[in-house]
Amino acid sequence: MVRDGSPDYEDTGMFGINIHRGGYNTTSSLGCQTIHPTQWDSFINLAKDQASRIWGQRWNKEVVPYILIDNKGQV
């Protein structure tokens, strides 16, 4: 994987791609999906609510799968 940097660099091996709160002026991330800070609380509360509906009290012990789709305005 080629990561953004100055200059760009190649990264190999095992590393996680996560969803986390981004910054106001930048994504503040290398490879992860970020959520704008003003939308983070709504996003994480919805994710926790749905995970607890599926897994009950075990919700925070499970991995929540998701798919990120590049819509390009088609849907």
C-alpha positions, 0 to 999 in steps of 0.5 A: 500500500502506498501511503500519503506522506512527504514523500509518499511511502510504501507500507507493508505488513499487518495494519488496521484500517479503522473508522475514527473521528477526523479533524476539522480541516484534515482527515487526520488519518493515513488509510482509515475512514474518518467521520467529521467531528460534528457527526461523530457522536451521532455516528458512534451512538447509532453504531452502538445502538445497532450493535447492542440490538444484534449482540445484546450485552456482548456488543462491545466484544464483537467486530462490526463488519461494514462495506464502504461503497464509492457511490459517485452520485449513482444512488 
